[in-house]
Amino acid sequence: MLQKFVRPDSKGRITLGHLADGISGYALTQTNDRKIILEPYTEIPVNEKWLFSNKKDLLKTLVSKITPENKHNPLLDDQPHGKEEW
C-alpha cells in the first residue's frame, strides 16, 4: 500500500501526479471518521460498453467466430501443434 502525504492548495485541491495516469475520474467516499477514499474509474466508448455489460453475448459472439481453420491458430495460444520449426 502506498501512503503519500499531500497538502491542499488555497482552493482545497490536491494533485495525484502519475497516480492518475490512465484514470478518467474517481468515486469519492468519506468515512465517518473523515477518511477520504478515492476509487479510480476509466471510461469506455459507448459502442464498446456491451463488451462489459453482457458477458454471455460476448462469449456467444466469440464462440461463433471459431472455425476449423482458426481453431488451433498458434497466434491464439502458445501450445505447439506440430508445425513449428525448432
Residue, then its C-alpha position, 0 to 999 in steps of 0.5 A: m500500500l502506498q501512503k503519500f502525504v499531500r497538502p491542499d492548495s488555497k482552493g482545497r485541491i490536491t494533485l495525484g501526479h502519475l497516480a492518475d495516469g490512465i484514470s478518467g475520474y474517481a468515486l469519492t467516499q468519506t468515512n465517518d471518521r473523515k477518511i477520504i477514499l478515492e476509487p479510480y474509474t476509466e471510461i469506455p466508448v459507448n459502442e464498446k460498453w456491451l463488451f462489459s455489460n453482457k458477458k454471455d453475448l460476448l462469449k456467444t459472439l466469440v464462440s461463433k467466430i471459431t472455425p476449423e481453420n482458426k481453431h488451433n491458430p498458434l497466434l491464439d495460444d502458445q501450445p505447439h501443434g506440430k508445425e513449428e520449426w525448432 
